Amino acid sequence: MAAEPHGVHLRPHRAVSALRIALLVVLCGIVLALVATYGERRGKPQAEITVAPAAPATPGQGPVVDQSEQFKIDGSREGRPAFTLEARTVTGYAGDRKILHDVHLILHEDDGAELQVSGDEGQFDAAERRARLSGNVVIRGQDGLSLSTGTLYYDTDRDVIFTGDEVTFSLGGLEGQGRGLNYLVGDRQIKIPDQVRLEVRDAAGQSPLTITAGDLMAALRDNTAVFTDDVRLVRGTQALHGNYVKLSFDETRHNLTGLSAFGDVVATLGGAEGRERSELRSDSLTVRFGGSEESIDEADASGGCRILSGLYTARSTSARFHRAADWVELRGEPVLLTGRDRIAAQEIDLHPDQRLLEARGDVRTVSLPSAGGSAMPGFGSGSAISFQAQHLRADENAHRAVYSGAARAWQEGNSIQADEIIIEEVIRQLHAAGNVMARWTDARPVAGHPSARPAVSAITSRTMVLDDTRSLASYRGDVRLTRPDATLTSDAMDATLSAAGDRGRELRRVEATGSVAVKRAGSYGTARSAEYLSDQDLLILRDEEGLAEVVDIPTGRTMKGRTLTFDLAGDRILTESVGGRTWITLTPEGKDVPSVEPKTRH
């Protein structure tokens, strides 16, 4: 019996082949449908991707229905490449679920740059038009951006990457972390909405700048970063706090070029290396930096400005700093305070390096006496000294202050006014020029009237130099001494004052020279020189040629001699002759001629 040949049953193999072909056709149909529907929702050619959290192939994923390698899909927007999605393998599960492994997403920006996104696993769904990657997700940009997180989404409609997980990132000299992320790919803007912490390290290797905030918005194209919600910047002993802070960086993103802060701004500089602590408070602050050391070139503060530096405090509506000009300007009712001084004006300018101060417009200063220290030249140390002028220039290095424009200084009953007043602390002098008037109040009561107001001596001249070391005030040019009981004029006067002490300065003695003239009630006199003794209330006229003269106008009597002494309190005059001295009353009572008192040698 012939052996029958072995038969080959082809039907089962054909069935398997047909099934494989059918699955391949279905897979191709899904891909074609994905490409065909890209952009239908907005009228733009778009690809829609959704990537969900990856999970290992477990029974919970359902049965595997297909698996392939080297998956790739491209999308475009308005005729330009928008993204490329690649995966080493793709596994399909029942229910149209597909898991990508070793996923790479490339986002093409309008300027030709690319943003690389990678993750261990991912998932996409054409209907959701969204991609999601998970597991060691890393974003890398050609500008040096590096960002990592646990899970990440890409929305093709909005062209945005986002996540709610914690993120860490670096860019140039910036390193930071936070919770959550929104990255607008087309605009190249990054937003981290919570728990932001950032460090900025400059190329010079200085201490890093640490920034904490509620959220962060960074514009990569503009090299700017905006922080909001309890923002704090700290570098060493320097700190800044505000509700809103915007930072600008150079192209390397290592160095700050600008800072803007708003909302209860507080900037502090600690007292390291023996330096005193400084603080600035304002509603807003704008700073422009320059150089690799990030030195401040310009700074503007506005709204309730308050500056504290050591013993100095300044208040104003606005403040501006220019480093190149060594200039700090205070505007808006500025006031500068020290431990003993208060300066107010319409405008105040400070030059910190030169230690100069300029104040303009209704300048008013008050200086309190120092404990155990010397008083300001020309004044006592027992009470405050006030100044008023249109302009003030103070040089702290030279210990010199110049008040100009209707300048006036006063302490209790004494005052000095002139077009310009100069205080020279080193040589202990006060200079006054132009329409000078000095008023000196007697501390003692008027003779015979203990309850009367103290007498005031006013001296006017073109110039005055008050030398505090000699307690001498020198008046020159059209000098006039005016008292309630007499007026004395001359070309020059030298006034001796009481020594500086707790009490105010008093006029003790005056020497007048050149074209001396005196007027007292109904009499007048002339001489080459005169001497006024305040404590005795005497005015002595002198002329070596015997030409000193006094004329009593009511009587017409004339008295001449080398020395004529006015007794201002007694309203009489002492004449000297060979026979002795004679007091003559200038205003007799009920007589037409002056009475003559007995001769006396005193």
LOGUTI-14534 format. One record per residue (C-alpha): residue number from 0; x negated, y negated, z negated. Coordinates in steps of 0.1 Angstrom, whole numbers, plus 5000, padded with zeros to 4 digits. Each point is the difference from the previous one (the first is absolute). Layout:
<recs>
{NUM {X Y Z}}
...
</recs>
This chain:
<recs>
{0 {5000 5000 5000}}
{1 {4984 4968 5011}}
{2 {4994 4975 4973}}
{3 {5020 4968 5002}}
{4 {4980 4968 5001}}
{5 {5001 4978 4968}}
{6 {5027 4972 5005}}
{7 {4994 4964 4991}}
{8 {5030 4982 4985}}
{9 {4998 4964 5012}}
{10 {5033 4986 4987}}
{11 {4989 4993 4964}}
{12 {4968 4982 5013}}
{13 {5020 4980 5025}}
{14 {5024 4990 4972}}
{15 {4971 4988 4978}}
{16 {4986 4981 5030}}
{17 {5033 4984 5007}}
{18 {5004 4989 4964}}
{19 {4965 4984 5000}}
{20 {5008 4982 5032}}
{21 {5033 4988 4985}}
{22 {4983 4987 4969}}
{23 {4974 4982 5020}}
{24 {5027 4984 5021}}
{25 {5018 4989 4969}}
{26 {4968 4985 4985}}
{27 {4993 4981 5033}}
{28 {5036 4988 5000}}
{29 {4996 4985 4965}}
{30 {4968 4983 5010}}
{31 {5016 4986 5032}}
{32 {5031 4989 4980}}
{33 {4977 4982 4975}}
{34 {4982 4981 5028}}
{35 {5032 4993 5019}}
{36 {5017 4985 4970}}
{37 {4971 4978 4989}}
{38 {5011 4964 4998}}
{39 {5037 5005 5006}}
{40 {5010 4982 4968}}
{41 {4984 4967 5007}}
{42 {4996 5000 5037}}
{43 {4962 5004 4997}}
{44 {4980 5031 5010}}
{45 {4993 5016 4966}}
{46 {4992 5034 4986}}
{47 {5017 5011 4968}}
{48 {4981 5019 4974}}
{49 {5008 5011 4965}}
{50 {4975 5018 4978}}
{51 {5012 5014 4967}}
{52 {4981 5013 4970}}
{53 {4982 5031 5010}}
{54 {5003 5033 4981}}
{55 {4983 5033 5004}}
{56 {5018 5026 5021}}
{57 {5021 5016 4974}}
{58 {5032 5019 5002}}
{59 {5017 4967 4990}}
{60 {4992 4986 5035}}
{61 {5020 5027 5017}}
{62 {4989 5023 5028}}
{63 {4974 4988 5025}}
{64 {5015 4996 5034}}
{65 {4970 4988 5019}}
{66 {4963 4989 4995}}
{67 {4976 4983 5024}}
{68 {4966 4983 4999}}
{69 {4986 4967 5012}}
{70 {5033 4980 4997}}
{71 {4999 4965 5015}}
{72 {5026 4973 5008}}
{73 {4995 4964 5012}}
{74 {5024 4970 4997}}
{75 {5000 4967 5017}}
{76 {5015 4966 4993}}
{77 {5008 4975 5028}}
{78 {4978 5019 5024}}
{79 {4970 5001 4976}}
{80 {4988 5030 4979}}
{81 {5015 4998 4966}}
{82 {4988 5032 4982}}
{83 {4986 5035 5005}}
{84 {5010 5028 4976}}
{85 {4978 5031 5000}}
{86 {4999 5031 4978}}
{87 {4978 5031 5000}}
{88 {5030 5023 4997}}
{89 {5038 4996 4998}}
{90 {5023 5025 4984}}
{91 {5038 5001 5007}}
{92 {5025 5013 4975}}
{93 {5036 5007 5001}}
{94 {5022 4970 5000}}
{95 {4978 4980 5024}}
{96 {4973 4993 4973}}
{97 {4965 4997 5013}}
{98 {4968 4997 4978}}
{99 {4969 4985 5014}}
{100 {4965 5009 4987}}
{101 {4969 4979 5000}}
{102 {5019 4970 5013}}
{103 {4984 4970 5017}}
{104 {5021 4969 5009}}
{105 {4984 4972 5021}}
{106 {5017 4967 5001}}
{107 {4991 4977 5029}}
{108 {5001 4963 4992}}
{109 {5007 4972 5025}}
{110 {4964 4988 4999}}
{111 {4987 5034 5009}}
{112 {4989 5010 4965}}
{113 {5010 5033 4986}}
{114 {5012 5011 4966}}
{115 {4992 5036 4991}}
{116 {5023 5019 4976}}
{117 {4993 5036 4989}}
{118 {5016 5025 4976}}
{119 {4999 5036 4991}}
{120 {5036 5007 5011}}
{121 {5030 4982 5015}}
{122 {5034 5003 5014}}
{123 {5018 4983 5029}}
{124 {5036 4998 5012}}
{125 {5010 4983 5032}}
{126 {5034 4989 4986}}
{127 {4985 4982 4970}}
{128 {4975 4980 5021}}
{129 {4976 5001 4971}}
{130 {4967 5017 4991}}
{131 {4989 5012 4966}}
{132 {4965 5013 4990}}
{133 {4990 5015 4967}}
{134 {4970 5015 4982}}
{135 {4968 4979 5000}}
{136 {5014 4973 5023}}
{137 {4974 4976 5012}}
{138 {5003 4968 5021}}
{139 {4969 4986 5017}}
{140 {4999 4969 5021}}
{141 {4973 4987 5024}}
{142 {4996 4969 4978}}
{143 {4988 5022 4971}}
{144 {5033 5006 4983}}
{145 {5002 5032 4981}}
{146 {5031 5011 4980}}
{147 {5010 5032 4984}}
{148 {5032 5013 4984}}
{149 {5020 5032 4995}}
{150 {5029 4994 5023}}
{151 {5006 4976 5029}}
{152 {5028 4991 5024}}
{153 {4998 4985 5035}}
{154 {5032 4983 5013}}
{155 {4996 4996 5038}}
{156 {5030 4976 5003}}
{157 {4984 4975 4976}}
{158 {4965 5010 5007}}
{159 {4993 5002 4963}}
{160 {4981 5024 4977}}
{161 {5013 5003 4965}}
{162 {4999 5021 4968}}
{163 {5011 4999 4964}}
{164 {4970 5019 4987}}
{165 {4968 4986 4985}}
{166 {4975 4987 5025}}
{167 {4963 4992 4999}}
{168 {4984 4978 5027}}
{169 {4968 4983 5010}}
{170 {4992 4973 5026}}
{171 {4966 4983 5002}}
{172 {4992 4989 4965}}
{173 {5035 5007 4987}}
{174 {5009 5031 4981}}
{175 {5034 5005 4983}}
{176 {5029 5021 4991}}
{177 {5038 4997 4994}}
{178 {5033 5017 5003}}
{179 {5019 5000 5032}}
{180 {4991 4988 5035}}
{181 {5015 4982 5030}}
{182 {4977 4995 5030}}
{183 {5014 4981 5029}}
{184 {4979 5014 5028}}
{185 {5007 4974 5027}}
{186 {4994 4971 4976}}
{187 {4972 5017 4981}}
{188 {5015 4991 4966}}
{189 {4997 5021 4969}}
{190 {5024 4998 4971}}
{191 {4995 5018 4967}}
{192 {5030 4993 4978}}
{193 {4989 5012 4966}}
{194 {4971 5003 4975}}
{195 {4974 4984 5022}}
{196 {4963 5000 4989}}
{197 {4973 4987 5023}}
{198 {4962 4995 4998}}
{199 {4982 4976 5022}}
{200 {4962 5006 5003}}
{201 {4979 4974 5018}}
{202 {4970 5007 5021}}
{203 {4977 4983 4974}}
{204 {5008 5026 4974}}
{205 {5016 4977 4975}}
{206 {5024 5012 4974}}
{207 {5032 5012 5017}}
{208 {5031 4980 5001}}
{209 {5028 5021 4984}}
{210 {5036 4992 5010}}
{211 {5032 5014 4985}}
{212 {5035 4992 5012}}
{213 {5035 5012 5003}}
{214 {4997 5003 5038}}
{215 {4978 4992 5030}}
{216 {5005 4989 5035}}
{217 {4969 5000 5022}}
{218 {4998 4987 5036}}
{219 {4970 5017 5016}}
{220 {5000 4978 5031}}
{221 {4997 4968 4978}}
{222 {4978 5016 4974}}
{223 {5024 4988 4973}}
{224 {5015 5017 4969}}
{225 {5030 4987 4980}}
{226 {5006 5012 4965}}
{227 {5032 4993 4980}}
{228 {5014 5009 4966}}
{229 {4977 4993 4971}}
{230 {4968 4997 5020}}
{231 {4967 5001 4982}}
{232 {4965 4995 5015}}
{233 {4970 5006 4978}}
{234 {4963 4998 5008}}
{235 {4976 5000 4970}}
{236 {5010 4971 4978}}
{237 {5022 4985 5027}}
{238 {5037 5007 5002}}
{239 {5031 4987 5018}}
{240 {5036 5007 4994}}
{241 {5031 4991 5021}}
{242 {5033 5012 5013}}
{243 {4988 4998 5036}}
{244 {4964 5002 5013}}
{245 {4989 5000 5036}}
{246 {4964 5009 5009}}
{247 {4981 4995 5032}}
{248 {4969 5020 5010}}
{249 {4973 4997 5026}}
{250 {4998 5024 5029}}
{251 {4980 5025 4980}}
{252 {5026 4999 4972}}
{253 {4972 4998 4975}}
{254 {5002 4963 4991}}
{255 {5028 4978 4990}}
{256 {5006 4969 5022}}
{257 {5032 4986 4984}}
{258 {5025 5004 4971}}
{259 {5035 4987 4995}}
{260 {5018 5005 4967}}
{261 {5035 4989 4990}}
{262 {5022 5003 4969}}
{263 {4985 4993 4965}}
{264 {4964 5002 5012}}
{265 {4973 5004 4974}}
{266 {4964 5001 5010}}
{267 {4973 5005 4973}}
{268 {4962 5000 5000}}
{269 {4985 5017 4969}}
{270 {4972 4987 4979}}
{271 {4973 5024 5011}}
{272 {4963 4991 4994}}
{273 {5009 4972 4977}}
{274 {5024 4983 5023}}
{275 {5032 4986 4987}}
{276 {5033 5015 5010}}
{277 {5019 4982 5028}}
{278 {5037 5004 5009}}
{279 {5023 4986 5027}}
{280 {5038 5001 4998}}
{281 {5023 4989 5028}}
{282 {5030 5010 5021}}
{283 {4979 5007 5030}}
{284 {4963 5004 5010}}
{285 {4983 5002 5033}}
{286 {4962 5008 5003}}
{287 {4977 5002 5030}}
{288 {4968 5019 4996}}
{289 {4968 4997 5018}}
{290 {4968 5021 5004}}
{291 {4992 5036 4991}}
{292 {5000 4991 4963}}
{293 {5037 4989 5002}}
{294 {4993 4966 4985}}
{295 {5030 4977 4999}}
{296 {4999 4974 5028}}
{297 {5034 4984 4994}}
{298 {5028 5005 4976}}
{299 {5034 4984 4997}}
{300 {5024 5003 4970}}
{301 {5034 4984 4997}}
{302 {5029 4999 4976}}
{303 {4993 4995 4963}}
{304 {4962 5002 5003}}
{305 {4981 5005 4967}}
{306 {4963 5005 5000}}
{307 {4981 5010 4969}}
{308 {4961 5002 5000}}
{309 {4983 5000 4966}}
{310 {5010 4968 4982}}
{311 {5016 4986 5031}}
{312 {5037 5002 5009}}
{313 {5015 4984 5032}}
{314 {5037 4998 5009}}
{315 {5014 4988 5033}}
{316 {5026 5009 5026}}
{317 {4974 5012 5025}}
{318 {4962 5007 5000}}
{319 {4976 5005 5029}}
{320 {4964 5012 5001}}
{321 {4974 4995 5028}}
{322 {4967 5017 4993}}
{323 {4981 4983 5028}}
{324 {5009 4966 4987}}
{325 {4997 5010 4964}}
{326 {5035 4986 4995}}
{327 {5030 5009 4978}}
{328 {5030 4977 5005}}
{329 {5029 4998 4976}}
{330 {5032 4984 5013}}
{331 {5034 4994 4986}}
{332 {4998 4982 4966}}
{333 {4966 5017 4992}}
{334 {4988 5000 4964}}
{335 {4965 5012 4988}}
{336 {4995 5009 4964}}
{337 {4968 5007 4980}}
{338 {4995 5005 4963}}
{339 {5000 4962 4995}}
{340 {5011 4984 5033}}
{341 {5031 4997 5020}}
{342 {4999 4986 5036}}
{343 {5032 4994 5020}}
{344 {5003 4984 5035}}
{345 {5018 5003 5033}}
{346 {4971 5020 5015}}
{347 {4970 5017 4983}}
{348 {4970 5015 5019}}
{349 {4974 5022 4984}}
{350 {4965 5008 5014}}
{351 {4990 5031 4978}}
{352 {4964 5004 5012}}
{353 {4992 4963 4997}}
{354 {5022 4998 4969}}
{355 {5017 4969 5013}}
{356 {5036 4988 4995}}
{357 {5020 4975 5020}}
{358 {5035 4988 4990}}
{359 {5021 4976 5020}}
{360 {5033 4982 4995}}
{361 {5011 4988 4966}}
{362 {4972 5017 4982}}
{363 {5005 5004 4962}}
{364 {4975 5016 4976}}
{365 {5000 5006 4963}}
{366 {4970 5011 4981}}
{367 {5001 5012 4964}}
{368 {4971 4994 4976}}
{369 {4976 5028 4996}}
{370 {4994 5015 4966}}
{371 {4968 4984 4987}}
{372 {4990 4989 5035}}
{373 {4993 4966 5014}}
{374 {5028 4978 5013}}
{375 {5003 4988 5036}}
{376 {4978 4969 5006}}
{377 {5018 4969 4988}}
{378 {5025 5018 4978}}
{379 {5003 5016 4966}}
{380 {5003 5038 4992}}
{381 {5030 4998 4978}}
{382 {5029 5001 5025}}
{383 {5008 5008 5036}}
{384 {4987 4979 5029}}
{385 {5023 4994 5031}}
{386 {4991 4990 5035}}
{387 {5021 4989 5029}}
{388 {4989 4993 5036}}
{389 {5008 5007 5037}}
{390 {4969 5021 5005}}
{391 {4977 5021 4978}}
{392 {4967 5017 5010}}
{393 {4983 5020 4973}}
{394 {4966 5017 5002}}
{395 {4996 5026 4973}}
{396 {4963 5006 5008}}
{397 {4992 4963 4996}}
{398 {5026 4995 4972}}
{399 {5013 4970 5020}}
{400 {5036 4989 5007}}
{401 {5011 4972 5023}}
{402 {5035 4985 4996}}
{403 {5010 4976 5028}}
{404 {5030 4981 5011}}
{405 {5017 4980 4972}}
{406 {4980 5021 4975}}
{407 {5009 4997 4963}}
{408 {4987 5017 4968}}
{409 {5014 4997 4966}}
{410 {4998 5013 4964}}
{411 {5024 4988 4974}}
{412 {4997 4962 5001}}
{413 {4970 4997 5023}}
{414 {5000 5001 5037}}
{415 {4978 4994 5031}}
{416 {5014 4994 5035}}
{417 {4983 4993 5033}}
{418 {5000 5008 5037}}
{419 {4975 5028 4991}}
{420 {4989 5016 4968}}
{421 {4970 5023 4999}}
{422 {4992 5023 4970}}
{423 {4963 5011 4997}}
{424 {4999 5026 4973}}
{425 {4962 5007 5003}}
{426 {4989 4965 4994}}
{427 {5030 4991 4979}}
{428 {5012 4971 5020}}
{429 {5033 4987 5014}}
{430 {5000 4978 5031}}
{431 {5029 4979 5012}}
{432 {5002 4979 5031}}
{433 {5026 4977 5016}}
{434 {5026 4981 4980}}
{435 {4987 5013 4967}}
{436 {5020 4996 4968}}
{437 {4990 5015 4967}}
{438 {5023 4997 4970}}
{439 {4986 5005 4964}}
{440 {5024 5001 4971}}
{441 {4988 4989 4965}}
{442 {5004 5026 4974}}
{443 {5003 4974 4972}}
{444 {5032 4979 4996}}
{445 {5002 4963 5008}}
{446 {4987 4979 4972}}
{447 {5029 4988 4978}}
{448 {5025 5022 5018}}
{449 {4994 5036 4988}}
{450 {5032 5013 5016}}
{451 {4993 4983 5034}}
{452 {4990 5020 5030}}
{453 {4962 5003 5005}}
{454 {4984 4975 5023}}
{455 {4990 5011 5034}}
{456 {4969 4987 5019}}
{457 {5002 5003 5038}}
{458 {4970 4995 5022}}
{459 {5002 4997 5038}}
{460 {4972 5000 5025}}
{461 {4989 5013 5033}}
{462 {4978 5028 4986}}
{463 {4994 5017 4967}}
{464 {4973 5025 4988}}
{465 {5007 5016 4966}}
{466 {4969 5016 4986}}
{467 {5011 5024 4972}}
{468 {4965 5006 4986}}
{469 {4997 4962 4992}}
{470 {5038 4995 4994}}
{471 {4997 4971 5025}}
{472 {5023 4989 5027}}
{473 {4986 4977 5026}}
{474 {5024 4979 5021}}
{475 {4989 4981 5031}}
{476 {5018 4975 5024}}
{477 {5027 4976 4990}}
{478 {5002 5014 4965}}
{479 {5029 4989 4977}}
{480 {5006 5010 4964}}
{481 {5036 4994 4988}}
{482 {5012 5002 4965}}
{483 {5032 4988 4984}}
{484 {4981 4970 4985}}
{485 {4975 4991 5028}}
{486 {4987 5005 5035}}
{487 {4964 5003 5009}}
{488 {4986 5000 5036}}
{489 {4964 5005 5013}}
{490 {4979 5015 5028}}
{491 {4991 5030 4978}}
{492 {5009 5015 4967}}
{493 {4984 5028 4979}}
{494 {5024 5015 4975}}
{495 {4989 5021 4971}}
{496 {5024 5028 4989}}
{497 {5003 5020 4969}}
{498 {4982 5033 5000}}
{499 {5018 5030 5015}}
{500 {5018 5020 4974}}
{501 {5033 5015 4991}}
{502 {5017 4966 5002}}
{503 {5004 4979 5032}}
{504 {4973 4976 5010}}
{505 {5002 4964 4988}}
{506 {4986 4967 5013}}
{507 {4973 4988 4976}}
{508 {4981 4972 5017}}
{509 {4999 4983 5034}}
{510 {4972 4979 5016}}
{511 {5010 4978 5029}}
{512 {4975 4983 5024}}
{513 {5003 4977 5030}}
{514 {5026 4974 5004}}
{515 {5016 5007 4966}}
{516 {5034 4984 4994}}
{517 {5024 5004 4971}}
{518 {5036 4989 4995}}
{519 {5018 5002 4967}}
{520 {5035 4984 4996}}
{521 {4995 4963 5006}}
{522 {4962 5001 5003}}
{523 {4974 5012 5024}}
{524 {4963 5003 5001}}
{525 {4970 5008 5022}}
{526 {4964 5013 4994}}
{527 {4972 5019 5016}}
{528 {5007 5031 4978}}
{529 {5024 5011 4974}}
{530 {5003 5027 4974}}
{531 {5033 5015 4986}}
{532 {4999 5018 4967}}
{533 {5032 5021 4997}}
{534 {4997 5009 4963}}
{535 {4997 4963 4990}}
{536 {5022 4986 5027}}
{537 {4974 4975 5010}}
{538 {4990 4986 5034}}
{539 {4966 4984 5002}}
{540 {4991 4977 5029}}
{541 {4963 4994 5007}}
{542 {4979 4977 5022}}
{543 {4963 4994 4993}}
{544 {5002 4965 5016}}
{545 {5028 4991 4977}}
{546 {5027 4999 5026}}
{547 {5024 5024 4984}}
{548 {5033 4981 4999}}
{549 {5035 5004 4985}}
{550 {5028 4976 5009}}
{551 {5031 4997 4977}}
{552 {5026 4990 5025}}
{553 {5027 4987 4975}}
{554 {4975 4976 4985}}
{555 {4976 4995 5029}}
{556 {4971 5006 4977}}
{557 {4969 5016 5015}}
{558 {4974 5020 4981}}
{559 {4966 5008 5014}}
{560 {4969 5018 4988}}
{561 {4977 5030 5003}}
{562 {5024 5022 4981}}
{563 {5037 4996 4995}}
{564 {5018 5027 4980}}
{565 {5037 5006 5004}}
{566 {5018 5014 4970}}
{567 {5029 5015 5019}}
{568 {5019 5011 4969}}
{569 {4996 4966 4983}}
{570 {5005 4980 5032}}
{571 {4969 4979 4993}}
{572 {4966 4994 5014}}
{573 {4966 4999 4983}}
{574 {4976 4973 5013}}
{575 {4963 4998 4991}}
{576 {4980 4968 4997}}
{577 {4968 4988 4983}}
{578 {5020 4993 4969}}
{579 {5015 5035 4998}}
{580 {5031 5019 5011}}
{581 {5035 4986 5002}}
{582 {5033 5018 5005}}
{583 {5025 4981 5021}}
{584 {5037 5010 5001}}
{585 {5012 5000 5036}}
{586 {5037 4996 4993}}
{587 {5005 4976 4970}}
{588 {5034 4998 4984}}
{589 {5017 4966 5002}}
{590 {4969 4980 5009}}
{591 {4988 4985 5032}}
{592 {4964 5008 4993}}
{593 {4983 5032 4989}}
{594 {4993 5005 4963}}
{595 {4964 5004 4990}}
{596 {4992 5025 4973}}
{597 {4970 4997 4977}}
{598 {4967 5008 5015}}
{599 {4988 5035 4992}}
{600 {4969 5019 5008}}
{601 {5020 5031 5007}}
</recs>
